[in-house]
């Protein structure tokens, strides 16, 4: 489907509609394909076919979503932790069924960390009025103990009924809303992709507040030397989505990602996408945090545009699916995720995962998949700043559509 010549909020809502129609359409299409092989090309390729699918969606959708519930989780002090991940014995703040939806408030840590000083002063100096500072940020700074070395404020955990170790939890990101009209980008001493070189002059921190225009969906980057402002297109996503790791030691720091997900920081996992995680403990104990408004692959300074967001998730337990590592899906691609402290090893893991995906979903041999990957799969650096580095291979669904099993 061709992108219309719109921008900002109008395009964002159009895109949400396309994601929903495409997802439902694909499900219904697979069923129709087995019953209507002679007429399938017409159904799939014409305007009349789209109308037919819309009619079926309208007929079936009340049945599909009849038992699903929607829960709202506020970012109150009892619902968040700061600096670490939840543990296997953490008390859930909510219990949900597979297929339920969660509207979850999340809080950015940028602006409330100790090296940024007084939060109100930090933002007002950058032109953000007191009235526009998110109250939950001030509350967390004043009342929530920072119990781990990581910077992240994390909301959760959510107990998902029926989820057991060996299952897979699918986290569908249905929608993301902005909570505050600003974000922050930071570079810190001995952090980022160039530790020891930046910040300049051995400064402990160099940070910039980014005003957010939610209607136009841009962030305003203001150069410090008087050069014209740069408008950064916003593409919000949650940098940190995870299940509780089985090993308590993996939860002591919120920074490094792992097989449990956590701080994966892949910019493609925004609205209309799914993250699949191998469940580690009973109930999965889902959590999220580290909200981003925009990020470049690599996240080279240290942070993206960190901004407080309210995502809407749908949590689905898969009993017939096996995973050893996180995997993600967008409307157009599969993401083969590789994680390791060594970037070369992360690359190897991502390539191996891409071979597994292509073999299992499209029936191609791994040897052929490796050759195909060399010609047609982009391997991108997710981030190099989270202790455990990330690579993700972007496997086009359109490329392999004729091989789908």
GUVO-158208 format. One record per residue (C-alpha): x, y, z. Coordinates in steps of 0.02 Angstrom, whole numbers, plus 50000, padded with zeros to 5 digits. Layout:
BEGIN
R   east  north     up
R      X      Y      Z
...
//
This chain:
BEGIN
R   east  north     up
R  50000  50000  50000
R  50072  50168  49950
R  50099  50296  50087
R  49985  50448  50062
R  50059  50621  50047
R  50019  50666  50226
R  50129  50701  50375
R  50122  50712  50563
R  49968  50658  50659
R  49861  50625  50504
R  49984  50498  50436
R  50007  50419  50606
R  49820  50381  50620
R  49816  50320  50440
R  49960  50203  50480
R  49872  50135  50634
R  49723  50092  50525
R  49830  50006  50396
R  49915  49902  50530
R  49750  49843  50602
R  49673  49806  50431
R  49830  49719  50370
R  49846  49611  50525
R  49663  49557  50525
R  49662  49542  50337
R  49811  49424  50338
R  49728  49311  50466
R  49564  49304  50371
R  49655  49287  50205
R  49743  49128  50259
R  49574  49049  50297
R  49494  49110  50136
R  49641  49049  50033
R  49603  48868  50075
R  49420  48884  50026
R  49428  49001  49878
R  49584  48956  49778
R  49504  48995  49610
R  49447  49169  49660
R  49591  49215  49777
R  49689  49326  49654
R  49535  49434  49630
R  49497  49443  49817
R  49676  49489  49864
R  49708  49613  49725
R  49553  49718  49695
R  49459  49856  49781
R  49306  49745  49788
R  49412  49615  49878
R  49461  49743  50010
R  49277  49783  50036
R  49241  49598  50056
R  49378  49580  50186
R  49314  49733  50278
R  49142  49653  50286
R  49216  49493  50356
R  49316  49592  50483
R  49158  49679  50538
R  49070  49513  50556
R  49209  49421  50647
R  49286  49556  50758
R  49152  49551  50895
R  49186  49365  50914
R  49376  49383  50912
R  49382  49517  51047
R  49231  49466  51149
R  49323  49409  51305
R  49472  49528  51300
R  49483  49659  51436
R  49576  49825  51440
R  49670  49875  51598
R  49749  50042  51641
R  49912  50046  51740
R  49963  50214  51813
R  50144  50262  51845
R  50116  50286  52031
R  50255  50256  52156
R  50191  50081  52201
R  50190  50030  52017
R  50369  50076  51970
R  50548  50033  52016
R  50705  50128  51973
R  50874  50062  51915
R  50844  49873  51912
R  50725  49744  51839
R  50590  49649  51931
R  50637  49483  52012
R  50551  49312  52009
R  50474  49348  52179
R  50415  49525  52136
R  50231  49550  52179
R  50125  49580  52023
R  50027  49742  52018
R  49898  49664  51901
R  49845  49493  51835
R  49780  49480  51656
R  49724  49346  51534
R  49808  49308  51369
R  49737  49430  51242
R  49702  49568  51368
R  49761  49745  51335
R  49858  49859  51451
R  49864  50048  51439
R  50026  50078  51533
R  50097  50244  51589
R  50287  50253  51580
R  50410  50384  51640
R  50572  50445  51565
R  50722  50446  51681
R  50805  50592  51589
R  50786  50753  51687
R  50772  50667  51856
R  50946  50589  51869
R  51066  50656  51999
R  51190  50727  51873
R  51053  50838  51799
R  51024  50931  51962
R  50856  51003  52014
R  50726  50938  51891
R  50618  51094  51886
R  50770  51204  51859
R  50840  51084  51728
R  50683  51097  51621
R  50638  51280  51649
R  50813  51334  51597
R  50779  51246  51432
R  50615  51340  51407
R  50493  51210  51476
R  50370  51295  51593
R  50336  51221  51765
R  50158  51180  51715
R  50218  51068  51574
R  50339  50963  51679
R  50265  50790  51701
R  50214  50778  51886
R  50253  50592  51892
R  50436  50629  51855
R  50446  50745  52005
R  50356  50618  52115
R  50473  50476  52067
R  50625  50582  52102
R  50557  50633  52272
R  50481  50469  52331
R  50552  50318  52239
R  50717  50244  52296
R  50841  50209  52157
R  50885  50029  52200
R  50996  49982  52052
R  51139  50054  51948
R  51032  50076  51792
R  50944  50241  51752
R  50774  50173  51699
R  50607  50195  51785
R  50508  50036  51748
R  50320  50004  51765
R  50256  49831  51813
R  50257  49686  51835
R  50103  49612  51751
R  50058  49429  51785
R  49992  49343  51629
R  49881  49195  51672
R  49936  49031  51596
R  50111  49088  51547
R  50242  48960  51597
R  50429  48938  51565
R  50449  48868  51390
R  50303  48971  51322
R  50322  49130  51220
R  50245  49297  51267
R  50199  49408  51120
R  50195  49593  51163
R  50093  49685  51033
R  50117  49873  51036
R  49949  49938  50975
R  49965  50123  51010
R  50083  50249  51089
R  50031  50419  51159
R  50141  50562  51217
R  50134  50618  51399
R  50241  50776  51398
R  50295  50905  51268
R  50482  50873  51286
R  50618  50743  51277
R  50803  50737  51323
R  50962  50675  51237
R  51115  50646  51346
R  51298  50600  51328
R  51393  50553  51487
R  51576  50531  51533
R  51640  50354  51499
R  51475  50311  51414
R  51414  50305  51235
R  51508  50249  51079
R  51655  50367  51108
R  51696  50353  51293
R  51844  50460  51342
R  51821  50575  51192
R  51650  50647  51232
R  51584  50744  51324
R  51721  50867  51280
R  51843  50935  51409
R  51808  50789  51527
R  51637  50860  51570
R  51530  50735  51666
R  51377  50762  51555
R  51320  50852  51398
R  51131  50853  51380
R  50998  50939  51277
R  50811  50961  51305
R  50709  50931  51147
R  50540  51019  51134
R  50409  50900  51063
R  50273  50953  50940
R  50152  50806  50951
R  50035  50874  50816
R  50174  50888  50687
R  50267  50740  50763
R  50436  50824  50765
R  50567  50856  50899
R  50661  51021  50892
R  50850  51000  50905
R  50930  51170  50944
R  51118  51178  50904
R  51221  51263  51037
R  51322  51370  50916
R  51178  51467  50841
R  51152  51361  50687
R  50972  51339  50627
R  50862  51217  50721
R  50844  51038  50658
R  50672  50956  50653
R  50688  50771  50699
R  50542  50661  50640
R  50469  50569  50789
R  50441  50381  50789
R  50398  50333  50968
R  50437  50160  51036
R  50472  50076  51202
R  50657  50043  51225
R  50628  49923  51368
R  50499  49782  51363
R  50532  49620  51453
R  50484  49471  51557
R  50566  49433  51724
R  50730  49336  51704
R  50743  49170  51794
R  50915  49216  51860
R  50903  49353  51991
R  51077  49415  51946
R  51013  49464  51774
R  50891  49584  51857
R  51009  49687  51964
R  51040  49816  51827
R  50908  49884  51706
R  51036  49923  51570
R  51091  49761  51484
R  50961  49666  51381
R  50954  49477  51375
R  50849  49328  51322
R  50713  49401  51434
R  50708  49558  51328
R  50729  49712  51435
R  50825  49860  51366
R  50832  49801  51185
R  50820  49977  51110
R  50765  49929  50933
R  50686  50079  50849
R  50577  49975  50733
R  50472  49901  50876
R  50342  50040  50883
R  50157  50048  50845
R  50087  49899  50751
R  50230  49781  50794
R  50259  49628  50904
R  50403  49575  51016
R  50413  49389  51057
R  50502  49337  51217
R  50536  49165  51292
R  50445  49158  51460
R  50566  49132  51605
R  50454  49122  51759
R  50271  49078  51793
R  50157  49220  51740
R  50296  49297  51633
R  50288  49457  51740
R  50290  49586  51599
R  50359  49762  51623
R  50406  49911  51516
R  50502  50075  51525
R  50636  50179  51438
R  50512  50267  51323
R  50588  50346  51167
R  50519  50475  51045
R  50653  50444  50913
R  50817  50349  50898
R  50950  50322  50767
R  51022  50147  50748
R  51170  50133  50866
R  51106  50262  50992
R  51286  50324  50987
R  51282  50468  51113
R  51206  50359  51250
R  51021  50401  51245
R  50891  50427  51111
R  50760  50564  51129
R  50701  50501  51297
R  50521  50553  51329
R  50376  50495  51437
R  50246  50393  51341
R  50087  50292  51368
R  50090  50134  51262
R  49943  50016  51239
R  49998  49833  51237
R  49910  49671  51200
R  49989  49520  51286
R  49969  49350  51204
R  50036  49183  51270
R  50093  49059  51136
R  50100  48878  51195
R  50147  48806  51025
R  50296  48919  50992
R  50475  48895  51048
R  50608  49030  51060
R  50780  49038  51137
R  50804  49224  51107
R  50696  49378  51075
R  50618  49400  50903
R  50517  49545  50834
R  50394  49570  50694
R  50336  49725  50601
R  50200  49732  50467
R  50338  49720  50336
R  50479  49620  50413
R  50544  49495  50540
R  50684  49558  50653
R  50820  49432  50694
R  50895  49492  50858
R  51074  49458  50914
R  51134  49512  51087
R  51311  49501  51158
R  51440  49607  51247
R  51550  49580  51094
R  51476  49664  50939
R  51552  49532  50825
R  51467  49395  50925
R  51303  49492  50923
R  51317  49496  50733
R  51345  49307  50725
R  51194  49276  50837
R  51085  49389  50730
R  51138  49300  50571
R  51105  49129  50648
R  50934  49188  50706
R  50894  49252  50531
R  50935  49080  50461
R  50819  48998  50589
R  50676  49117  50548
R  50692  49091  50360
R  50702  48902  50378
R  50555  48887  50497
R  50438  49012  50417
R  50482  48992  50233
R  50555  48816  50217
R  50722  48872  50144
R  50881  48782  50196
R  50997  48877  50311
R  51137  48866  50182
R  51026  48952  50053
R  50964  49076  50183
R  51143  49129  50218
R  51170  49168  50034
R  51003  49258  50025
R  51048  49359  50178
R  51208  49417  50097
R  51109  49486  49951
R  50947  49547  50026
R  50947  49562  50218
R  51006  49719  50307
R  51093  49692  50474
R  51082  49849  50579
R  51164  49898  50743
R  51023  49920  50868
R  51131  50000  51002
R  51311  49995  51065
R  51285  50082  51232
R  51195  49957  51345
R  51340  49845  51400
R  51261  49704  51299
R  51261  49764  51118
R  51128  49728  50989
R  51117  49685  50804
R  50953  49654  50713
R  50929  49580  50540
R  50781  49650  50444
R  50702  49508  50344
R  50577  49575  50216
R  50412  49481  50216
R  50376  49540  50039
R  50539  49464  49977
R  50486  49291  50038
R  50297  49301  50020
R  50290  49161  49890
R  50380  49041  50008
R  50270  49068  50162
R  50223  48902  50243
//
